[in-house]
Amino acid sequence: MPSKSGFTGHRFAFVMTASIVAVSALFFASEPSLAQTAPAGGTTSIQQGSEKARELKEPSFQTREERLNAKPLDWNSTIGTPTPRTLTPNERRALQTAKPKTSAGGAPNRNAEQEARRLHPDDWK
């Protein structure tokens, strides 16, 4: 009959893993990681209600009626008109002389069966 006292089996593994994670968090949390380093030029934060925040442009649609009367974006005016790129003489010549083809296959792996037997012995019984 198993004893309920002490740490055994899965419970012991869980406690050890949790303690390792907690200890590593204490050591590594104090050091800034690569994604948390401060930029060289400094940072600027804007607090709500400050002068900088009041200078920022507010959204133009404040009431429900204004939002309902708002017109959707005209996608044609926002994306602009595409301009076709002219090919250089070398690019044009390369396209005209190019022939469709594929590359030849490589040699089969000589050790494939041995490797398969080694990696998957249950499939070869």
N, C-alpha and C positions, 0 to 999 in steps of 0.2 A: 504494500500500500504506500503510495507516494506521500511524502511529508509536505505539508503546506507551509512550513516555515523555511525561511531562507530564499535566496534567488537561485532558481534552477531552470534549465532549458531556455525556452523562449523569453521568459521574463528577465532572466539574467542578460540575454543578448540585447533586449530592448533597453534595459537600464544602462548598460555599457554604451550603447549607441547614443542614447540621449545625453549621457554625461560627456562623451567626446564632443558632441555637437555644441553643448553648452560651453565647455572650456574653450573650444576653438573660436566660438563667437566672441568670447571675452578678449581673446588675443588679437583677432583679426578685425574686430569692429572699430578699434581705436585707430587703425591705419587707413587712410583714404585709398580706395582702390583706383584703378585707372579711369573708370567712368566718373569718379567723384572728385577728381582734381579740379581746383579752381583755375579759371583762365588767367593768363598772364596779365591781361589788361584790367582785371578787376570786374566786379559785377555791380549792377544797379538794381535795386528793388523798389517797387512803387507800392506804397501803402494806400489802402482805400481811404479816401477823404483828404489826401494830401494835395498840395498844389499841382504836382505832376499828374495826379489822377484826374483832377478837374480839367487840366489842359487837354487830356485825351478826348478824341472825338467820340461822342456817344452814338449808339445805334440810331438810325434815322426813323425806325418804326417802333414807337413807344406804346401806342394803344392798339387794341384789337382791331379797330376800324382801319387804322393805317396799315396794319399787317395784311388785312383782307384786301385792301385797295392796291397793294404793292404789285407791280408788274413783274413777271418772270424775266430772267436774263435772256437776252437775245444771243444765242450761242454763236451765230454767224459773226456778230460784231466782236465777241470776246476772243474767238480763236484766230481771227484775221484771215487773210487770203494766203494760201500756200504759193510759194514761188518755185517752179521747177528748177532743179539743179542741172546745169549744163555739164555734160561729160567732157573731160579733157581728151585730146586726140589719142593719148595712150590708152585711156580707159575704153574709148569707143573701139579702138583696134583690138583690144583684148576681148571685148564682148563679141566682136564679129568673127574672130578667128577661133574662139573657144569651141571645143567639141565635147559633148556630154560623154563621160566615161566613169567607170568605177575602179577602185583599186582591187588588186588581187588579194585573195584570202591568204592568211598566214599558215604556216605548218602547224599540224595538231600537236598538242602537248604529249610528249612521249611518256611522261610519268603520270598521266592523268588517272589511270586505273589504280596504280599503286597509292597515289594520294587519296583517291576516293575510298579505297579499302582501309587506309590508315585513319582517315577522318570519320568515316561512317561504317564501323565494323559490323553493326547490327544489320545493316542492309545487305551484307554479303554472306549471310549464313544460309 
